[in-house]
Amino acid sequence: MLLIMIINFTNESQKGSLCEYCAFWRGLIYSVTEYLDFDFGIKGGLDRPETDFTVLAGMAARF
């Protein structure tokens, strides 16, 4: 099991703000086998343009 956390700051305009889109991601990746992973996470917005709260889920299969 792997715990991850990412904080993202993006500024695409020159309005003088520190960041235009700020968000954080936290999640878990569970490896069932060497070739199959399941993941679950949340994304939270840190400023007004970003979505306040998003639930993320996924699966990765390696061949």
Residue pairs with C-beta under 8 A, 6 or more apart in sequence:
1 28
1 29
1 30
1 31
2 28
2 29
2 31
3 26
3 27
3 28
4 25
4 26
4 27
4 28
4 29
4 41
5 24
5 25
5 26
5 27
6 24
6 25
7 22
7 23
7 24
8 21
8 22
8 23
8 24
8 25
9 18
9 19
9 21
9 22
10 19
10 20
10 21
10 22
11 17
11 18
11 19
11 20
11 21
12 20
12 21
13 20
19 46
19 47
20 47
20 49
21 47
21 49
21 50
22 45
22 46
22 47
22 50
23 43
23 44
23 45
23 46
23 50
24 43
24 44
24 46
25 41
25 42
25 43
25 56
26 41
26 42
27 39
27 40
27 41
27 42
27 56
28 39
28 40
28 41
29 37
29 38
29 39
30 37
30 38
30 39
31 37
32 38
34 62
35 61
35 62
35 63
36 59
36 60
36 61
36 62
37 59
37 60
38 57
38 58
38 59
39 56
39 57
39 58
39 59
39 60
40 55
40 56
40 57
41 55
41 56
41 57
42 53
42 54
42 55
42 56
43 51
43 53
43 54
43 56
44 52
44 53
44 54
45 51
45 52
45 53
